């Protein structure tokens, strides 16, 4: 991800007509063409960020339930489960012959 973020704008400047997917393919080609030493630099950056993320997730407690009911920040309500012993009502026929 770090390599992609660093190189994407350069590829876009060199090839403004490239589509999003083609830019991604070019990023992949350039990453594969890197030497072991260059690749290690980007892999080390990713590894440091992974450690940072894991440390932040240890402290993360999740969203607080404020009883707001819905919305982007509210908690989702579960539908009550249906009783499997209840029978379904028959559906009326849409096209019935006389």
Secondary structure, 3 states (H helix, E strand, C coil): CHHHHHHHHHHHHHCCCCCHHHHHHHHHHHHHCCCHHHHHHHHHHHHHHHHHHHHHHHHCCCCCCCCCCCCCCCCCCCCCCCCCCCCCCCCCCCCCCC
